[in-house]
Amino acid sequence: MVLSLRLFTLIAMAIGSCAAQDATSAESKPQVHYSYLNVCTPGEPEKQAITSALGRIPRQPKYSADFELTRGHTSLQNAPSARYVRLRRELAADQFFSNVQYSISTDADKTTETLVFKVKDPKDLLLISIEDSVSSSATAPGAVLTVDTPVSRVRLERFGKSSIVLARCDAGGQAAYESLFTRATRLLAEYRKNLGLRGMFRTDLAWVGAAPKEKTKPIERHATVPAQDVKPQ
């Protein structure tokens, strides 16, 4: 009887130890949190945040002499390769934004324009991104700068918080956000002009729109040996 009691006690202690280890292991594992963004119809606080951010963008910016113009090629897994051109200009007399960056990229499916404003002293807001896109098969990259393509996406990157996104959705029901899309489209059109993109990007846009050519193999030429006359014996 004493042996059975001791055996029962040992089994109970083992079970308790295993349970404690499982609880400790569960607590030590990092918790994963998922944030779902309502990009089609964000709530009223998100709508007000986008309105306030767009209102801070200067309508008549003053640039410093510093700028950077780059172009490149990207190739991602499970995605078409793309070419891009990017222009960054420093804002001289602005207390809120440090610089503005415009980029245009094109791949086999679409051509995308992106205008980004970076905050000088980020506390809550980090940057504002305005984007539009058109079919690359229907419109050449150079033609994108000549038309005011409607903006399809506005994004606010925030410090220590989830992003706020407003995107054009096919399902409709976005009448309450139409004024924000219109305002963002007007801003993008104004910055196409004051950044001087049509003149500065002329050569680069030709490079972006040019499809990479396949290398052709050189034609192999074989020397022919002249036939020798055979005299009859």
Residue pairs with C-beta under 8 A, 6 or more apart in sequence:
35 162
37 162
37 163
37 164
37 165
38 46
39 165
39 166
39 167
39 169
40 167
40 169
40 171
40 173
40 174
41 173
41 174
41 176
41 177
42 50
42 164
42 165
42 166
42 177
46 164
46 166
47 166
47 176
47 177
47 180
49 156
49 164
50 154
50 156
50 164
50 166
50 180
51 180
53 125
53 128
53 156
54 128
54 154
54 180
54 183
54 184
54 187
56 96
56 97
56 128
57 97
57 117
57 128
57 187
58 91
58 94
58 97
59 190
60 194
61 91
61 94
61 100
61 191
61 194
62 91
62 92
62 93
62 94
63 89
63 90
63 91
63 92
64 89
64 90
64 91
64 92
66 89
66 90
67 87
67 88
67 89
67 90
68 86
68 87
68 88
69 85
69 86
69 87
69 88
69 200
69 204
70 85
70 86
71 83
71 84
71 85
71 86
71 204
71 207
71 208
72 83
72 84
72 86
73 81
73 82
73 83
73 84
74 81
74 82
74 83
74 84
74 105
75 81
79 107
80 107
80 108
80 109
81 107
82 105
82 106
82 107
83 105
83 106
83 107
83 207
83 208
84 103
84 104
84 105
84 106
84 208
85 103
85 104
85 105
85 201
85 204
85 205
85 207
85 208
86 101
86 102
86 103
87 101
87 102
87 103
87 195
87 197
87 200
87 201
88 99
88 100
88 101
89 99
89 100
89 101
89 195
90 98
90 99
91 97
91 98
91 99
91 100
94 120
95 120
96 119
96 120
97 117
97 118
97 119
97 120
98 118
98 119
98 120
99 117
99 118
100 115
100 116
100 117
100 118
100 191
100 195
101 115
101 116
101 118
102 113
102 114
102 115
102 116
102 191
102 192
102 195
102 197
103 113
103 114
103 116
104 111
104 112
104 113
104 114
104 141
104 144
104 145
104 201
104 205
104 208
105 111
105 112
105 114
105 208
106 112
106 136
106 141
106 208
106 209
107 136
108 136
109 135
109 136
110 133
110 134
110 135
110 136
111 133
111 134
111 135
111 136
111 139
111 141
111 144
112 131
112 132
112 133
113 131
113 132
113 133
113 144
113 149
113 188
114 129
114 130
114 131
115 129
115 130
115 131
115 187
115 188
115 191
116 127
116 128
116 129
116 130
117 127
117 128
117 129
118 126
118 127
119 125
119 126
119 127
122 159
123 159
124 158
124 159
124 161
125 156
125 157
125 158
125 159
126 157
126 158
126 159
127 156
127 157
128 154
128 155
128 156
128 157
129 153
129 154
129 155
129 156
129 157
130 151
130 153
130 154
130 184
130 187
130 188
131 151
131 152
131 153
131 154
131 155
132 149
132 150
132 151
132 152
132 153
132 185
132 188
133 149
133 152
134 144
134 149
140 209
141 205
141 208
141 209
142 202
142 205
142 206
142 209
145 192
145 197
145 198
145 201
145 205
146 198
148 185
148 188
148 189
149 185
149 188
150 168
150 181
150 185
151 168
151 181
151 184
151 185
151 188
152 167
152 168
153 165
153 166
153 167
153 168
154 165
154 166
154 167
154 180
154 181
154 184
155 163
155 164
155 165
155 166
156 163
156 164
156 165
157 163
158 164
166 177
166 180
166 181
168 174
168 181
174 181
192 198
